[in-house]
Amino acid sequence: MGFDLYGENPVMRNINEDAYPVYNEYAGMDWDKQREIFEKDKKLQNQYYEEWRLRDKENPGTYFRSNVWWWRKLWEFTAEYCDDILTEEDIEGGNYNDCHLISEEKAGAIAKRLQEKIDNGTAKHYENELRLAYEECEKDKHGQPKNWDMNYPFTVGVLQEFITFCSESGGFTIG
C-alpha cells in the first residue's frame, strides 16, 4: 500500500505533446482496456511506463508516490512543522487515501516551511534521532523492532523530493 499524490495544477517543463506519445495515447484510457492491450504487447507496456517515469521526472509536480512505510514519518514531520498551515482535517486527511485536497497556497507554504527545516538542520536532526532510536530499540528474536513505530524510516532526501513536488504541484490530492 502506498500514498499517491497528484498535482492539481503542476508546473510542466516539457509540454511538447510529442515527448510522450505512448503515454499520451493510453494515459486516459479505462484501466481494464489498457491492461487488455498491454497484456498482448509487453513492448508497448514497457514504453508506456518508461514515458510515464520520464514525464514524472521531468515534471516533478505531477506525481509523488510514497509507500506507507516512508509516508508515515514524512507526513508526521510535515504535520508537526506545518500545523499552522494545515487544518486538523488536512492533517487527518494525510493519513488516508481519500483524495484529500491540499490547496496550492498550502502546498507552497508547506514547501517553504519544510525547506527551512532542511536549511536549519532540523530535518537532519530528526533523521539522525530516528536512526539512533532504531539502532538502540529492543528487537525481537528475528532482529525486528518490538516498537512497531521504529519500522517507519525518514531521510532528508525523501523530504527534499516531497518539497520539490509540493512547490511545483499547484496543490495536490492525497490518494
C-alpha positions in Angstrom: 0.0 0.0 0.0 1.2 3.5 -0.8 0.2 7.1 -0.9 -0.2 8.6 -4.4 -0.2 12.4 -4.5 -1.3 14.1 -7.7 -0.5 17.7 -8.6 -3.6 19.7 -9.2 -2.0 22.3 -11.5 1.6 21.2 -11.8 4.4 23.2 -13.4 5.0 21.4 -16.7 8.6 21.8 -18.0 8.2 19.6 -21.0 4.9 20.4 -22.7 5.9 19.0 -26.1 3.0 16.7 -26.8 5.3 14.5 -28.9 7.6 13.9 -26.0 5.5 11.1 -24.5 3.4 9.7 -27.4 2.6 6.3 -26.0 1.9 7.7 -22.5 -0.4 10.4 -24.0 -2.3 7.8 -26.1 -3.0 5.4 -23.2 -3.0 7.5 -20.0 -6.6 8.4 -20.0 -7.8 5.0 -21.1 -10.0 2.8 -19.0 -7.7 0.6 -16.8 -9.3 -2.7 -18.0 -8.9 -1.8 -21.7 -5.4 -0.6 -21.1 -4.5 -3.8 -19.3 -6.0 -5.9 -22.1 -3.8 -4.1 -24.7 -0.7 -4.2 -22.6 -1.1 -8.0 -21.9 -0.9 -8.5 -25.6 2.0 -6.1 -26.2 4.7 -6.1 -23.5 6.9 -3.8 -25.5 4.2 -1.2 -25.7 3.5 -1.6 -22.0 7.2 -1.1 -21.2 7.3 2.0 -23.4 4.2 3.4 -21.7 5.8 3.0 -18.2 9.2 4.4 -19.4 7.5 7.5 -20.8 5.4 7.8 -17.6 8.5 7.7 -15.4 10.3 10.2 -17.7 7.3 12.6 -17.7 7.2 12.5 -13.9 10.9 13.0 -13.5 10.9 16.0 -15.9 7.7 17.4 -14.2 8.1 16.6 -10.5 4.9 18.5 -9.6 2.7 15.9 -11.4 3.0 12.9 -9.1 4.6 11.9 -5.8 4.5 8.3 -4.5 5.5 7.0 -1.2 4.9 3.6 0.2 3.2 3.5 3.6 6.5 2.9 5.5 8.1 6.1 4.2 4.9 8.2 4.1 4.1 7.9 7.9 7.2 9.7 9.2 7.2 12.1 6.2 3.7 13.2 6.9 4.3 13.2 10.7 7.2 15.6 10.2 5.1 17.7 7.8 2.2 17.9 10.3 4.4 18.8 13.2 6.1 21.7 11.5 3.2 22.9 9.3 0.5 22.7 12.0 -0.2 26.4 11.5 -0.6 25.9 7.7 -2.6 22.7 7.8 -6.0 22.3 9.4 -6.8 19.3 11.6 -8.8 18.0 8.6 -5.7 18.3 6.4 -3.5 16.5 8.9 -6.0 13.7 9.3 -6.5 13.6 5.5 -2.8 12.9 5.1 -3.2 9.6 6.9 -5.7 8.1 4.4 -6.1 7.5 0.6 -9.3 9.5 0.5 -8.2 12.1 -2.2 -7.9 14.9 0.4 -7.1 18.2 -1.3 -4.2 20.4 -0.2 -4.6 23.8 -1.8 -2.0 25.5 -4.0 -1.4 28.1 -1.3 -0.9 25.5 1.4 1.3 23.3 -0.8 3.6 26.3 -1.5 3.7 27.2 2.2 4.5 23.6 3.1 7.4 23.5 0.7 8.8 26.8 2.0 8.5 25.7 5.7 10.0 22.2 5.1 12.9 23.7 3.1 13.6 25.9 6.1 13.7 22.8 8.3 16.3 21.3 6.0 18.3 24.5 5.8 18.4 25.0 9.6 19.3 21.3 10.3 16.0 20.3 12.0 15.3 17.7 9.3 18.8 16.1 9.6 18.5 16.1 13.4 15.1 14.3 13.1 16.6 11.8 10.7 19.6 11.1 13.0 17.3 10.8 16.1 15.1 8.2 14.3 18.2 6.3 13.2 19.7 6.2 16.7 16.4 5.2 18.2 16.1 2.4 15.7 19.6 1.2 16.5 19.0 1.3 20.2 15.5 -0.1 20.3 14.7 -3.5 21.7 14.5 -6.1 19.0 12.7 -9.5 18.8 14.5 -12.8 18.2 14.4 -12.1 14.4 16.0 -8.7 14.8 12.8 -6.7 14.2 12.0 -3.8 16.5 9.5 -4.6 19.2 8.3 -1.0 19.0 6.4 -1.1 15.6 6.9 2.7 15.1 10.6 2.0 14.6 9.9 0.4 11.3 9.0 3.8 9.6 12.1 5.5 8.1 12.8 9.1 7.3 15.5 10.7 5.3 16.2 14.3 4.3 16.5 13.1 0.7 12.9 11.9 0.6 11.8 15.1 2.3 13.6 17.1 -0.4 11.7 15.2 -3.1 8.4 15.9 -1.3 9.3 19.6 -1.1 10.0 19.8 -4.8 6.7 18.1 -5.5 4.8 20.5 -3.2 6.4 23.6 -4.7 5.6 22.5 -8.2 2.2 20.7 -7.8 -0.2 23.7 -7.8 -1.9 22.0 -4.9 -2.3 18.2 -4.6 -4.7 15.4 -3.7 -3.6 12.6 -1.4 -5.0 9.3 -2.9 
